[in-house]
Amino acid sequence: MAETNKKLVILITKGIESELSSVAFTIANGAITAGLDVSMFLTSTGIDLLRKRGQTMTQVAPLDPLAKLIDDFMQRGGAVWACTPCVTSRGYEQADLMDGVIITGASLMHAAIKEGAATLSF
């Protein structure tokens, strides 16, 4: 029997202005619970979710607060990648972002996809 890929990459382009950011991290945490290796690649206004205290600016009831969703995701081994040009265009630096966030171009996402990762986009 062929081995199935257990990787998932989620692309987030929405930030604190959209409930989709909370939905994406809820689904990501569920995927980890299901045994998937999950990575999140944030671009555009999604970058603002990673700014220190930025994720405290939104909550979509009845979901957990976004800050808790992101913290749980990272504590459980989920990878969070922030688009380099998107970070730069907002004037942010590594020190402005949550601990554990990796500033990178799309190459990490592309590598995971080439290895067979499933993808979702929000």
N, C-alpha and C positions, 0 to 999 in steps of 0.2 A: 504494500500500500504506500502511495506517495505521501511524503511528509507535507503537511500543510503549513503555510507561512502563518506565523502568529504575531505579525507586526501590523500596527495601524498608525498612520500619520494623519493628523487632523490639522487642516489649515484654517486659521481664524483671521478674518479681515474686519471683524466688527469689534468695537470697543465698549466702553461703559455706556454708550448711547443705545445699545441693543441688548435685548434679552437673549439673543443668540449666543452671546459670550457665556452666559450661565448654562445654557443648554449644552454647548460644546464641552464644557468642563464636567458637567454631569455625565454625559455620554462617555467621556474619556475615563472618568473614574469607574464607570460600569464596565468598560472594556478591560481595565486592569483587573477588576474583580473576576472577569471572565477568563483571565489568563493571558491576555494580549500584552505585548510590549508596545507601549503607546508613546508617541512623540507628538508634540504640538508645535506648529510653526506659525508664529504670529506676525502679521504684516499690517500695513495701513493703520487705521485707528485701533486695531487690536493691540498694538504696542503699548498703548496707554494702560491696558490692564496689568502690565508688568512693572509699571512705574511704582516705586515704593508708595504705598497707601492709595494708589490709583484704583486698585481692585476693591477698596472699601466704599467706593462711590456708587455701587449698584447692587441690588438684590432683586431677584425675581421670585416672589412668593408663588408656590410653597417650597421652592428649591432652597437649599442651604445658601447662606451668603457667599458671594463670589470669592471673597478672600479665603474662606474655609475650603471651598471647592478646589482652588488653586493650590493651597497649602497641602491638602490631602493628596492631591495628584502628585505633587513633587515628593512628599514624604513616602509615598508608595512606589517610588522609582520612575515616575513619568518624567520624560525629558521635555524641557521648554526651550524652544529656540526663538530668538527675536531677529527679525530681518535687519541686517546691517544698514542698508540704505534708509529704511524706515526709522530706525533708531537715530541715525545721524541727522535726518531731515527734521527731526523734532528737537534737536539739540541735546539729546540724552547721551549719557555715558554709562559704562558698566555700573558705577556707583549709584546711579539714579534708579537702577532696576532691582527687583527682588533678588535675594541671594539664590544662587543656583541657575539663574537664567543664562543661557549661552547665546551671545550675539554672533550670528553667522549669516552667511548668504544662503541661498536655496540649495547649495550643494549637499548638505546633510539630508535634506528632505528628498532630493533626487536620488541619492545613494540608497536610501531606504526603499524608495519606490522601485528602483532597478532590482533590488533584492526580493521584490514581490510583495511589499507592504500594501495593504488595502488603504484607501484614502477616503476621507470625508472632508467637506468644506463648509464653513459657516461664515 
